[in-house]
Amino acid sequence: MTDSRRRRGRDTERALAAWLNAHGFPDAAPVEAFTAGPDITGTPGWAIEVKARTRLDLAAWLKQAHRQAAGARPLLVVRLNGQGTTDPGGWAAIQTLTQWRQP
């Protein structure tokens, strides 16, 4: 992975954590790089996987989010090309229908 891709990913995680802080998850924070499990902590009941990539691989990313959820509700957040970090509220939040229907 190139430094620019790594930086884009970390910037995306930090922007999402800040957005979550302002929208009901005051303890949301990005995990340290290369830490196993969800990409964002401090979101009780949710396991959030974050992606900022050119090529979409939703099936693999949903499986990864599900694997890392450990009993929490998995949520995949995707920052698409052309979307900066200033408005994470416009990024895609994706779950399978089964995951969406979980209480």
Secondary structure, 3 states (H helix, E strand, C coil): CCHHHHHHHHHHHHHHHHHHHHCCCCCCEECCCCCCCCCEECCCCEEEEEECCCCCCHHHHHHHHHHHCCCCEEEEEECCCCCCCCCHHHCEEECCHHHHCCC
